Amino acid sequence: MSDGTGAPPQAPMDDDVHLPPEGLVAKSGFFAGSNAVMAVASMVMIIAFVVFTIWDVDYSGALFAEAKDFIIGTLDWFYVLVVTLTLLFILYLLMSRFGSVKLGKDDDEPDFSTFSWICMLFSAGLGSGLIYWGVAEPMYHVQGNPFLTREGIEPGTVEAAGVAIRITNFHWGLHGWALYVLVGLSLAYFSYRKGLPLSLRAALYPVLKHRVYGPWGHVVDLIGVFGTIFGLATSLGLGVAPIAAGLADLGWMSNTTTNHLILIAAITIMGTASAVSGVGKGVRILSEINVWASLVLLLLFLILGPTAFILGMVISGAGDYLWNVIPMGFWIDNEQDRQWQSWWTIFYWGWWIAWCPFVGLFIARISKGRTVRQFCFCVLLVPTSVVVLWMGVFGGAAYGVDLFNNAGVVDAVNADYASGVFKTIEGFGVSSLVVPITILTTVLLISWFVTSSDSGTLVMCTMLSMGDEHPPIKFRLFWGITSGVVAGVLLLAGGLGALQTASIVAGLPIAVILLMMGWGVFHTLQHDFPSPDVEDKRELEFLKR
């Protein structure tokens, strides 16, 4: 019952909550500060998977692709259902009576300012992908998509550009961020409110009970480690392409495999150094710098591009997205011969789901002391608002310079998705600013990758140390370097594409875990903070005894 101030009472620790048993984390030896079983199993899993992938790249790639095709061909409805139900559940929590519940004890205060907190949300959840996909994806969709056919719109027109931005907002907006909210909220509640370790297994305590510390809990955390290290490795390996394209445009570095490996090594070193310095220093400071620099880049695109046209695309794109977001979330393409939804929407949902353990745990790590409503609002709506603004500006600028300046952005994207943003910069027609803006864009691509790398390293170490928010430095060094080595080896062997496909396949068990998380959070909140009529019934039953 309320104490009269409007805030709910602090939920007591359940009598059946089992805290971590002694000996779960090694106290001495090489693995001191971590769960030895998990650490060894993670190393074996990573080595085995990399060896299998590169031993016969064609075979492993075909195997993973076959599994992916089966999933998106037969279980596309399941991915759509999980993602949409998650969004609806988070919207319910945002408006529910549980909104004032703290992710922590009632007297806990946030560790970071709201600005720093939001900056770090972006560092883990979005990063460099916004920069090059903000141009590339709308330019792909403007050439054709099922919604143009259904709405009778001619490809390549201004109307088609509006639909393209709507689709891009859909793939980067509310649905994806709702997944991060669910995982982050679950982990923060069970860790900071119930005293369980800050690890993926904690969110399944309502389902597994004390078994979270046994083999089942290990499996859940290993799935999280898999999604984190291979998701980072794949993104880093594939993401060096736009960085190399920017450096090649500047004439500083040729776009070769050797130079890609050099870039991976440099980003790995910077990311590991940031992880070693901790969340409160390197990660926070770099995230804030990235946000300010990204705002400068956004303003440059808005001012140098066809400003009136861009603002029109932003406003109409936002309204179009809000009007269609729920119907699009439930849409399943019944055209058997058309693979568009599999190539785009289902692929995106699988990728968002695969990143859930990594991003969700990192967000939980920095969100102690926030309320449920504040958490849901900021993690769901603030990033989505920025996405809608960003995609409208970048997509509008790219299509605008193609339309008014004949810049050839669509052709550049078709040839190499990574070059679209740099072709747009050239299309502004201000030759004196091409080099400075290209430098800014390239530096931002690198720095956003660094923040993804450092936050991912901290997440892996936190899981393997059973929730220690300050894991030993030696493990931060080891896992930070390991993610870069894995990316480099797979890039050299040609196995990044196969790993990317495998990461999407790994999203299937995580999707099942998400459903259990949602049920666990709802069930626990209902138990800890019952409605007044339920609480009165409990008191009557107690008095009758």
Secondary structure, DSSP 8 states (H G I E B T S, - for coil): ---SSS--------TT-----TTSS--SSTTTTS-HHHHHHHHHHHHHHHHHHHHTHHHHHHHHHHHHHHHHHHSHHHHHHHHHHHHHHHHHHHHSGGGG-BSS-TT---SS-HHHHHHHHHHHHTTTHHHHHHHHHHHHHTT--HHHHHHT--TTSHHHHHHHHHHHHHHHSHHHHHHHHHHHHHHHIIIIIT---SSGGGGGHHHHGGGGGSHHHHHHHHHHHHHHHHHHHHHHHHHHHHHHHHHHHHTSS---HHHHHHHHHHHHHHHHHHHHH-IIIIIHHHHHHHHHHHHHHHHHHHHHS-HHHHHHHHHHHHHHHHHHHHHHHH-----TT--HHIIIIIHHHHHHHHHHHHHHHHHHHT-TT-BHHHHHIIIIIHHHHHHHHHHHHHHHHHHHHHHHH---HHHHHHH-GGGHHHHHHHHT--HHHHHHHHHHHHHHHHHHHHHHHHHHHHHHHHHHTTS-SS--HHHHHHHHHHHHHHHHHHHHHT-HHHHHHHHHHTHHHHHHHHHHHHHHHHHHHHHHS--HHHHHHHHHHHHH-
